[in-house]
């Protein structure tokens, strides 16, 4: 039985893309990376404060399912939501514009 690694399949798929397809793929990948960074940020802040998802949700006037969706990357929190989360875990929200790499 022949098997092909995921990396080989991924490389072949990326190579076969047109320039426009690759630009769209890269943009979608960047958005997903941002979504996951925010998910990790919220999770780390919440657990660092010793809160359950339900407790954090109660503090910010939301639902546990919303916190879950943010933490698993299914929902991108708004700026006001991030401010409420930061306050609920006794943190401040800091936004930075860094040089593109």
ABEGO torsion letter per residue (X at the ends): XBBBBAAAAAAAAAAABBAAAAAAAAAAAAAAAAAAAAAAAAAAAAAAAGBBAAAAAAAAGBBAAAAAAAAAGABBBBAAAAAAAAAAAGBBBBBBBBBBX
